[in-house]
């Protein structure tokens, strides 16, 4: 778990003990793997870190005025888009706060699934025939990032004050977008 601790220490250092938001430059620095660290392993740790950080948005939704609830956000929406919750056997509509919680839990479960990610400390190979290859890992990470992005979109379109409050304190979206751009390369 050295990478997890290293990332947390870097984040803490570059946010002045969690008192200033991440800038684009800091986000790029944090998103760059340390020397001799496999890019896929680093993306994995970044994904774990960002999943945990997304909880600040969900907490913000609960304390928004009015709070995000079944009554105020009966569907997971971002502008005209409605998202169905894919954690159910058949994807279905959930209220936004349930969708967000389901998504965070689903994402965390993806990352602890040993069939998808057998190790947090050993680089995956390319096409070793075990199904534990970099391409499969990156596809799963991209899927996690895609679904987490929906939480940011909901914040932007339905809870703009929460979005800006979290962003102003942490720079979470700048960091998230920087990591997503790295995944696309």
C-alpha positions in Angstrom: 0.0 0.0 0.0 3.0 2.2 -0.5 1.5 3.9 -3.6 -1.7 4.7 -1.7 0.3 6.3 1.1 2.6 8.1 -1.4 -0.4 9.6 -3.2 -2.0 10.7 0.0 1.2 12.3 1.2 1.7 14.1 -2.2 -1.9 15.4 -2.1 -1.5 16.6 1.5 1.7 18.3 0.7 0.5 20.0 -2.5 -2.7 21.2 -1.0 -0.9 22.9 1.9 -2.2 20.4 4.4 -5.6 20.3 2.7 -6.2 24.0 3.0 -6.0 25.1 -0.7 -7.5 23.6 -3.8 -5.6 21.7 -6.4 -4.5 23.7 -9.4 -4.2 22.3 -12.9 -0.4 22.2 -12.5 -0.7 20.3 -9.2 -3.3 18.0 -10.7 -0.9 17.2 -13.6 1.9 16.6 -11.1 -0.2 14.3 -9.0 -1.5 12.4 -12.0 2.0 11.6 -13.2 3.2 8.3 -12.0 6.4 8.3 -9.9 9.6 7.1 -11.6 9.6 3.3 -12.1 5.9 3.0 -11.2 3.6 1.3 -13.8 1.1 3.8 -15.3 -1.8 1.4 -14.8 -1.0 0.8 -11.1 -0.8 4.6 -10.6 -4.2 5.0 -12.4 -5.6 2.4 -10.1 -4.4 4.3 -7.0 -5.7 7.6 -8.4 -9.1 6.0 -9.0 -9.2 4.7 -5.4 -8.3 8.1 -4.2 -10.9 9.9 -6.3 -13.6 7.5 -5.3 -13.0 8.4 -1.7 -12.8 12.1 -2.5 -16.2 12.0 -4.4 -17.8 11.4 -1.0 -17.4 15.1 -0.3 -19.9 15.8 -3.1 -22.4 13.4 -1.8 -22.1 14.9 1.7 -22.6 18.3 0.1 -25.7 17.1 -1.6 -27.2 16.0 1.7 -26.6 19.4 3.3 -27.6 21.5 0.2 -30.7 23.7 0.4 -32.8 21.9 -0.3 -31.0 18.6 0.3 -30.7 16.1 -2.5 -33.4 13.5 -1.7 -36.1 11.4 -3.3 -38.4 14.4 -3.2 -36.0 17.0 -4.7 -34.1 14.8 -7.1 -36.3 11.7 -7.8 -34.1 10.8 -10.8 -30.4 10.9 -11.5 -30.2 13.9 -13.8 -27.6 16.2 -15.4 -29.4 18.8 -17.5 -31.6 16.9 -20.0 -29.8 13.6 -19.4 -31.2 10.9 -17.1 -29.0 8.1 -16.0 -30.2 4.7 -15.1 -28.6 2.9 -12.1 -26.6 0.0 -13.5 -26.0 -1.7 -10.1 -29.4 -3.4 -10.3 -30.0 -6.6 -12.1 -31.9 -4.6 -14.7 -30.7 -1.0 -14.9 -33.4 1.3 -13.4 -34.1 4.8 -12.3 -33.0 5.6 -8.8 -33.3 8.9 -7.0 -30.0 10.9 -7.4 -28.6 10.4 -3.9 -29.2 6.7 -4.1 -27.6 6.6 -7.6 -24.6 8.4 -6.3 -24.2 6.1 -3.3 -24.8 3.0 -5.4 -22.1 4.2 -7.9 -19.5 4.9 -5.2 -20.1 1.4 -3.7 -20.0 -0.2 -7.1 -16.8 1.6 -8.0 -15.1 0.5 -4.8 -16.2 -3.1 -5.4 -14.8 -3.0 -8.9 -11.4 -2.0 -7.5 -11.3 -4.7 -4.8 -12.4 -7.5 -7.2 -9.4 -9.8 -7.4 -10.6 -11.2 -10.7 -10.2 -7.7 -12.3 -7.3 -6.4 -10.2 -5.3 -9.3 -8.7 -2.7 -7.1 -7.1 -2.2 -3.5 -6.0 1.6 -3.8 -6.1 2.4 -5.8 -9.3 2.2 -4.4 -12.7 -0.2 -6.1 -15.1 1.1 -7.6 -18.3 -0.2 -7.1 -21.8 -2.2 -10.1 -22.9 -0.9 -12.9 -20.6 -4.0 -14.9 -21.2 -5.2 -14.7 -17.6 -7.6 -11.9 -18.2 -5.5 -9.8 -15.8 -4.0 -7.6 -18.5 -3.5 -3.9 -18.7 -6.1 -3.4 -21.4 -8.8 -5.0 -19.3 -7.7 -3.0 -16.2 -7.8 0.3 -18.1 -11.2 -0.5 -19.6 -12.5 -1.1 -16.0 -11.0 2.1 -14.8 -12.4 4.1 -17.7 -15.8 2.6 -16.8 -15.4 3.7 -13.2 -14.3 7.2 -14.3 -17.2 7.5 -16.7 -19.8 6.7 -14.0 -18.1 8.9 -11.4 -18.3 11.8 -13.9 -22.1 11.5 -13.7 -21.9 12.5 -10.0 -19.9 15.6 -11.0 -22.5 16.3 -13.8 -25.3 16.0 -11.3 -23.5 18.4 -9.0 -23.0 20.9 -11.8 -26.5 20.9 -13.1 -28.6 20.3 -10.0 -26.4 21.4 -7.0 -24.2 24.1 -8.5 -23.5 25.6 -5.0 -22.2 22.3 -3.8 -20.1 21.9 -6.9 -18.4 25.2 -6.4 -18.0 24.8 -2.6 -16.2 21.5 -3.0 -14.2 22.7 -6.0 -13.2 25.9 -4.2 -12.0 24.0 -1.2 -10.4 21.0 -2.9 -10.0 21.4 -6.7 -11.6 17.9 -6.9 -13.0 18.3 -10.4 -9.8 19.8 -11.8 -7.9 16.8 -10.4 -10.6 14.3 -11.6 -10.6 15.8 -15.2 -6.8 15.8 -15.3 -6.8 12.1 -14.4 -9.5 11.3 -17.0 -7.4 13.1 -19.6 -4.5 11.0 -18.7 -6.5 7.8 -19.1 -7.4 8.8 -22.7 -3.8 9.1 -23.7 
